[in-house]
Amino acid sequence: MYTNITPQEFRDKVANDDQAVLIDVRTPEEVQTGTIEGAINIDLMGTDFIEQISEMDKSKHYFMICRSGGRSSSACGAMAQMGFATLFNLDGGMLGWDGDVVTP
């Protein structure tokens, strides 16, 4: 299970959560156009996505990002099936993001 949250909710929750991990599931090329500061890029379409995710700490709180919210929603679903309990999906993805972006 996961929760869709608005950009404002995303900012507020991340700022007040010392267990927050931001994951941008877009391709590396997409991430080069800008991402949210602190986000880790793990490409959902990459051959090693499941392997990389399975090595992560299930007790952390994951905030998922993509272009429009679809891929990050799929990633949340896969992670929920793997036993991750606290998952948030950025509703509208980077297209809906109204905050600062950084270029890696």
Solvent accessible surface area in square Angstrom, and as a share of the most:
residue,aa,sasa,rsa
1,M,186,0.83
2,Y,65,0.25
3,T,69,0.40
4,N,82,0.42
5,I,5,0.02
6,T,64,0.37
7,P,24,0.15
8,Q,95,0.42
9,E,77,0.35
10,F,2,0.01
11,R,75,0.28
12,D,68,0.35
13,K,80,0.34
14,V,40,0.23
15,A,83,0.65
16,N,130,0.67
17,D,30,0.16
18,D,136,0.70
19,Q,66,0.29
20,A,28,0.22
21,V,25,0.15
22,L,15,0.07
23,I,0,0.00
24,D,1,0.00
25,V,0,0.00
26,R,11,0.04
27,T,36,0.21
28,P,68,0.43
29,E,126,0.56
30,E,45,0.20
31,V,7,0.04
32,Q,98,0.43
33,T,111,0.64
34,G,3,0.03
35,T,7,0.04
36,I,13,0.07
37,E,131,0.59
38,G,62,0.60
39,A,23,0.18
40,I,79,0.40
41,N,51,0.26
42,I,8,0.04
43,D,29,0.15
44,L,31,0.16
45,M,132,0.59
46,G,25,0.24
47,T,150,0.87
48,D,61,0.31
49,F,6,0.03
50,I,96,0.49
51,E,110,0.49
52,Q,66,0.29
53,I,0,0.00
54,S,55,0.36
55,E,135,0.61
56,M,40,0.18
57,D,73,0.38
58,K,86,0.37
59,S,79,0.51
60,K,63,0.27
61,H,49,0.22
62,Y,2,0.01
63,F,1,0.00
64,M,0,0.00
65,I,0,0.00
66,C,1,0.01
67,R,122,0.45
68,S,57,0.37
69,G,10,0.09
70,G,44,0.42
71,R,53,0.19
72,S,0,0.00
73,S,30,0.19
74,S,65,0.42
75,A,0,0.00
76,C,0,0.00
77,G,28,0.27
78,A,29,0.22
79,M,0,0.00
80,A,26,0.20
81,Q,165,0.73
82,M,51,0.23
83,G,46,0.44
84,F,5,0.02
85,A,85,0.66
86,T,40,0.23
87,L,4,0.02
88,F,30,0.13
89,N,4,0.02
90,L,0,0.00
91,D,77,0.40
92,G,28,0.27
93,G,0,0.00
94,M,29,0.13
95,L,119,0.59
96,G,36,0.34
97,W,29,0.10
98,D,105,0.54
99,G,26,0.25
100,D,127,0.66
101,V,78,0.45
102,V,58,0.33
103,T,94,0.55
104,P,94,0.59
